[in-house]
């Protein structure tokens, strides 16, 4: 079973991967529009914040 900080870090990686792949797919393949771009960018932002919080929690 995963510990809580490891689960946060894994979730952050997942959000970053989904956000990045989604933005690239939206830009070069699918052209879904502004709403999809905003959702994928928000996914990246939330993933970065979670990654930062997990990193700060690990340092202390």
N, C-alpha and C positions, 0 to 999 in steps of 0.2 A: 504494500500500500504506500502511496506517495505521501510525503509530508506536505503540509500546507504551503510553505514557501516554494517547494519544488513544483507543486501544482500551479501556483501563480506564474512561475517562470515558464512552465510548459504552455500554459494558456496564452501568455504573452508572445511566445514564439509562434503559436498557432495564429494569433491575430495578425502578427507581422507578416507571416507567410501568406495568409488569405488576402490581406490588404495589398501587399506588393504584387502578387500574381493577378489579383483582380484589377488593379490599376493598369498593369501592363496589358492584360487581355482586353480591357476596355479601350485602351489607347490604340492598339495595333490590330485587333481582330474583330471585336464585336460592335464597338461604337454604341454602347448602351445609353450614353447621355450623361447629363450633369448629375442627376440623382445617384446613379451608380458610382460616379467619381467621388461624390461627397461621402457615400457610405464606405467605400474602400479607404478613402483618406482618413475617415474617422476611425476605422478599424486599425489603421497604422498608428494613429495618434494614441489610442487607448492602449495598444500593444506596447508602444514606447514608454508610456507612463507606468504601466504595470511592470515592465522590465526594469525601469529605474527604481521603482519601489522595492522590487525583489532584490535588486543589487544592493540597495542601501540597507535592507534588512539583513542581508547576508554579511555585510561588512561589520556590523556591530556585534 
